[in-house]
């Protein structure tokens, strides 16, 4: 019953990363960017999306900030069907303890093509907690022609060379492993085109 959840999602101008507004938890319908740490609340925000066929995977990105409480006051992001909340997959771990705006990029497997619903879930207990709560801005979903490599690391960077490493992508939320071939290219800051080396 939303009337028993004093902390709810709101779209307002009390905080934002860019532009004039953002989605955030508020205890007074968006007038302020703060939550009541003494009242247990659970709140859902939903966004219906269409994942166009023909992509190897999709990339969900958003900016987020908010403190909360470790293991108790947090946000999670899920993906599911637009009709029922059954068969959802969890896209993130608990998101909290972010004192500055932080960018997230999350791959979504191509098996989720079609009409879907993005769920943002906030929960807080009634014991302690640190303001401000979670806020989300600049939600974007893009389709990728190939899977994005994970654990991309600059192993060594010199004046005229760099060594990088990455891991092959495993399919989102499954135990199977999909090998992916990549094209490696580089350019300087002043160049307008890339040079392929792999």
C-alpha positions in Angstrom: 0.0 0.0 0.0 1.8 3.2 -1.2 0.1 5.2 1.6 2.2 3.3 4.1 5.4 4.0 2.3 6.4 7.5 3.1 9.4 7.4 0.8 8.4 7.3 -2.8 9.9 7.9 -6.3 9.4 11.4 -7.7 10.5 13.3 -10.7 11.5 16.8 -9.8 14.2 19.5 -9.7 15.5 19.0 -6.1 18.6 17.3 -7.6 19.9 16.4 -11.0 23.2 15.5 -12.7 22.4 17.3 -16.0 19.4 19.2 -17.2 16.7 20.4 -14.9 15.3 17.3 -13.3 15.9 13.7 -12.2 14.2 10.7 -10.7 14.8 10.4 -6.9 13.4 9.2 -3.6 11.6 11.8 -1.6 9.4 11.7 1.6 7.3 14.7 0.4 6.4 14.0 -3.2 9.6 15.4 -4.7 9.7 18.8 -2.9 13.0 17.8 -1.3 15.6 15.2 -2.1 15.6 13.4 1.3 14.0 10.4 2.8 12.6 9.5 6.2 15.1 7.1 7.8 12.7 6.1 10.5 9.9 4.6 8.4 10.3 1.4 6.4 9.4 1.9 2.7 9.5 0.0 -0.6 8.9 1.8 -3.8 8.9 0.9 -7.5 9.5 3.1 -10.6 8.8 1.5 -14.0 9.9 2.4 -17.5 8.4 0.6 -20.5 11.0 0.1 -23.3 11.3 -1.6 -26.7 14.5 -3.5 -27.5 14.7 -3.5 -31.2 15.8 -6.8 -32.9 19.0 -7.1 -34.8 21.6 -6.3 -32.0 24.1 -8.6 -30.4 23.3 -7.0 -27.1 22.0 -3.9 -25.5 23.6 -1.4 -23.1 21.6 0.2 -20.2 23.4 3.3 -18.9 22.4 5.8 -16.2 23.9 8.2 -13.7 23.2 7.6 -10.0 24.0 8.9 -6.6 22.7 8.4 -3.0 23.8 7.2 0.4 21.3 5.1 2.3 22.6 2.3 4.5 24.8 -0.7 3.6 22.7 -3.8 3.2 19.5 -2.0 4.3 18.7 1.2 2.3 19.4 0.7 -1.4 18.2 0.6 -5.0 18.2 -2.4 -7.3 17.5 -2.4 -11.1 15.5 -5.2 -12.7 14.3 -6.1 -16.2 11.1 -7.9 -16.9 7.9 -8.1 -18.8 5.5 -5.2 -19.1 2.4 -7.2 -17.9 3.7 -9.0 -14.9 6.6 -8.7 -12.5 7.3 -12.4 -12.7 10.4 -13.7 -14.5 12.4 -10.6 -13.8 16.2 -10.6 -13.9 18.2 -8.5 -11.5 20.6 -6.2 -13.4 22.5 -4.6 -10.5 23.6 -5.4 -6.9 22.5 -3.0 -4.2 23.2 0.5 -5.2 24.0 2.9 -2.3 26.8 4.8 -0.5 27.5 7.0 -3.6 28.4 10.5 -2.4 28.8 11.7 -6.0 27.1 11.1 -9.3 28.4 7.7 -10.7 27.9 6.4 -14.2 26.6 2.8 -14.7 26.8 0.7 -17.9 25.0 -2.6 -17.8 24.8 -5.2 -20.7 21.5 -6.8 -21.5 21.4 -10.0 -23.6 19.8 -10.0 -27.0 17.3 -12.7 -25.8 15.4 -9.8 -24.2 14.4 -8.3 -27.6 11.0 -6.8 -27.7 8.7 -4.9 -25.3 10.1 -5.0 -21.8 9.8 -3.1 -18.6 12.7 -1.6 -16.6 12.1 -1.6 -12.8 13.9 0.6 -10.3 13.3 -0.7 -6.7 14.0 1.3 -3.6 13.9 -0.2 -0.1 14.8 1.2 3.3 14.3 0.0 6.8 13.4 2.0 9.9 16.8 1.9 11.6 19.3 4.6 10.8 20.3 5.5 7.3 22.1 8.5 5.7 20.6 11.2 3.4 20.4 11.8 0.6 18.7 8.7 -0.8 19.1 7.4 -4.3 18.7 9.6 -7.4 18.8 8.5 -11.1 19.4 10.7 -14.2 20.2 10.2 -17.9 18.7 6.7 -18.4 19.6 5.5 -21.9 19.4 2.1 -23.7 21.4 1.5 -26.9 21.8 -1.5 -29.2 25.3 -2.7 -29.9 26.5 -4.5 -33.0 28.9 -6.6 -31.0 29.2 -7.5 -27.3 31.2 -5.0 -25.1 34.3 -6.5 -23.7 34.5 -6.7 -19.9 37.4 -6.0 -17.5 39.1 -3.7 -20.0 42.4 -2.7 -18.4 45.3 -0.5 -19.4 48.2 -2.9 -18.5 50.9 -0.6 -19.7 50.9 2.8 -21.5 54.1 4.4 -23.0 54.7 7.3 -25.3 54.3 5.3 -28.5 52.6 2.1 -27.4 50.0 0.7 -25.0 49.1 -2.8 -23.8 45.5 -3.6 -23.0 43.7 -6.7 -21.9 40.0 -7.7 -21.6 37.8 -10.7 -20.9 35.4 -12.3 -23.3 31.8 -11.6 -22.5 29.6 -14.1 -20.8 25.9 -14.0 -21.6 23.9 -11.8 -19.2 22.5 -13.8 -16.3 23.4 -17.2 -17.7 26.3 -19.6 -17.0 27.0 -20.2 -20.7 30.1 -18.4 -22.2 30.0 -16.8 -25.7 33.3 -16.2 -27.4 33.4 -12.9 -29.3 35.9 -11.7 -31.9 36.8 -8.0 -31.7 38.4 -5.4 -33.9 41.1 -3.4 -32.1 41.7 0.2 -33.4 43.4 3.3 -32.1 43.8 7.0 -32.8 45.4 10.0 -31.3 43.4 12.9 -29.8 44.0 14.9 -32.9 43.2 12.2 -35.4 39.7 11.9 -37.0 39.9 8.3 -38.1 41.0 5.1 -36.4 43.7 2.7 -37.4 42.8 -1.0 -37.1 45.5 -3.3 -35.8 43.5 -6.5 -35.0 
